[in-house]
Amino acid sequence: MTVSRIARYAVLGKPVAHSLSPVMHRAAFRALGMRATYEAIEAGPDDAPTIFARLRDACYAGWNVTTPLKAQALGLVDHASDQARAAASVNAVRLDADGVLEGHSTDGMGLIQALGELWSFDPDGQTALVLGSGPAARAAVVALRERGADVACWARDGERAARLAPPLSRKPALIVSALSAEAVLPGYVLAAADELTLIFDCNYGRNHSPVGAMRGERRSDGLPLLLHQGALSFEWWTGRPAPLSAMREALLAHSSGAKHHLERTPPS
């Protein structure tokens, strides 16, 4: 009898101990009866080239990439998808059978799916303000614009923001924050939201958000994004539909505050 090899997966970043990706993906493997593991590996920019090479040599099937490695990872893969090149960011890596390292970005589509599930939000014809200019912000700008949104951008580095999108000129229906927790927003950006504005913070598991003082009544942290970008990574790695319900339940069980954002979505 032939015993299938255990497929190994991981998430790389620094810090990474807080990541819920291992919980989510292990639940997906269990739900489908797959022989696979998923671990968190601490890796900063200086470590990344060596660790990428080590995971390739060890025949890891794939891995996720998080802060601060998403931009650097674009230069560490052999081939990058259109989505990764457009966002200049890689958050998922796959080792193909021919030994080629493929890089992909599921952040943009993950955001679109999260917004649709949370609020039935269709970007077409809507105005969106993206806060930040790093990899997650770039993925958001690309995805929203591809789906017909009029996108503006604000970041502490005004020149980088201007390269992504023009400054805010009218009231946005959606605000997406990809800022670090310590970012301070100017008054005119804080005032851009009213009670009807949808506010989505791409980060999760932190006590403070730069958009916390905005007026929008419908808001979410980044757990729905984590869920959907993770499901898209899983499908890209394995070629199998992601068991979204099992992944969601794992996040609910392991994250305080997840209930508010994840259980408001319909069952998958």
Helices and strands as residue ranges (DSSP letters): E 7-13, H 21-31, E 36-42, H 48-57, E 62-65, H 70-73, E 79-80, H 82-87, E 92-95, E 101-104, H 107-119, E 127-131, H 135-146, E 150-154, H 158-164, E 174-177, H 187-190, E 198-201, E 218-220, H 223-238, H 244-254, H 258-262
